[in-house]
Amino acid sequence: MASCSTTTSDVRQLAVGKGLESAKGVLLAIEGDSIQTSSQGDSRILSLHSSGQEILDIARNVARLYGFNVVNIAQANYVIDISSAVPDGGACIQGAESAELGLSYSLSLITFGAFPATGVHCLVVEAGLYSYLAEEKTLMAEFVSDVGQVEVFAGSNEIDNYRRVVKPGDELRGIEASIGGLLSEIIREGAFE
């Protein structure tokens, strides 16, 4: 089996613009008691390498990059509760072309194997934004982001064992970008003004 992956997603390249100003001074907690990291598509389970705690760590780092004061929940004015961070199964919400399992491969007479198929995963992050006053969380809105795209090359000699492989580093950058997109969307909605 031959496999590798690349990603064009990088949260450091996202245009934050005026968002940095509205994020300054905001006391934000980022939580997620049980973050879903697997999804099902084409009768297969697609799961991230990253654990829920890793996803929270990434989200907190990205929020700091955007200028938020990341605090614990007792000090927070707002709480982002991440419910899921999952691969979309190759059907990017943004419409990028993707590999169809069992179809996107070509046979090689020389190697008697299958050339790697290519595809694009979007890493979809879902979260709720809550105001947090007097130890009570009140839901303000729910947000979804799929900005983190990861290009995948995968294939194997036996097409029944076909699977998509993503390197953990590429996956982490894809999750970073999706979380950055989530924060950008929340800022654009004027949630902190």
Secondary structure, 3 states (H helix, E strand, C coil): CEEEEEECCCHHHCCCCCHHHHHCCCEEEEECCCCECEEEECCEEEECCCCHHHHHHHHHHHHHHCCCEECCCCCCCEEEEEEEEEECCCCCCCCCCCCCCCCCCCEECCCCEECCEEEEEEEEEEEEEEEEECCEEEEEEEEEEEEEEEEEEEECCCHHHCCCCCCHHHHHHHHHHHHHHHHHHHHHCCCCC
